[in-house]
Amino acid sequence: MPPTQEVACENDDCFLDMFENHYTYDVPDEYGIDELVCPVCEGSDLRAIEL
């Protein structure tokens, strides 16, 4: 199964607390949270939620 990652938005002005990102099987190894933005506020102050 392709990897998933839960991500929290750290922007105090954003009403979204977290979202889940679903990757495809061919996601590059060097791809990480730094390439993502919040889908609501479009900010890049994101934190990976470790399970």
C-alpha positions as a printed NumPy array, in Angstrom:
array([[ 0.   ,  0.   ,  0.   ],
       [ 1.351,  3.496, -0.833],
       [ 2.533,  5.598,  2.102],
       [ 0.33 ,  8.169,  3.828],
       [ 1.362, 10.984,  6.135],
       [-0.625, 13.029,  8.631],
       [ 0.365, 16.688,  8.597],
       [-0.532, 19.482, 11.037],
       [-0.764, 23.138, 10.041],
       [ 1.023, 25.292, 12.624],
       [-0.409, 28.624, 11.388],
       [-2.428, 30.146, 14.266],
       [-4.705, 31.972, 11.801],
       [-5.667, 28.756,  9.952],
       [-8.761, 26.806, 10.983],
       [-7.417, 23.482,  9.62 ],
       [-5.652, 21.536, 12.344],
       [-4.472, 18.563, 10.268],
       [-4.785, 16.747,  6.96 ],
       [-3.684, 13.409,  5.578],
       [-1.536, 13.221,  2.464],
       [-1.765, 10.072,  0.319],
       [ 1.187,  9.299, -1.943],
       [ 1.455,  7.103, -5.025],
       [ 3.745,  4.086, -5.226],
       [ 6.338,  6.047, -7.203],
       [ 6.908,  8.949, -4.766],
       [10.62 ,  9.94 , -4.891],
       [12.694,  9.207, -1.786],
       [13.781, 12.842, -1.497],
       [10.173, 14.15 , -1.494],
       [ 9.151, 15.417,  1.913],
       [ 6.978, 17.744,  3.912],
       [ 8.96 , 20.776,  2.7  ],
       [ 7.266, 20.462, -0.715],
       [ 3.745, 20.617,  0.781],
       [ 1.503, 23.583,  1.577],
       [-1.647, 23.752,  3.674],
       [-4.732, 23.221,  1.478],
       [-6.628, 25.964,  3.383],
       [-4.222, 28.831,  4.102],
       [-1.529, 27.785,  1.591],
       [ 1.101, 28.269,  4.294],
       [ 4.207, 26.165,  4.586],
       [ 4.41 , 26.065,  8.404],
       [ 3.656, 22.343,  8.553],
       [ 4.632, 19.57 , 10.946],
       [ 4.515, 15.826, 10.316],
       [ 2.452, 13.945, 12.883],
       [ 4.347, 10.849, 13.945],
       [ 2.235,  7.822, 14.756]])
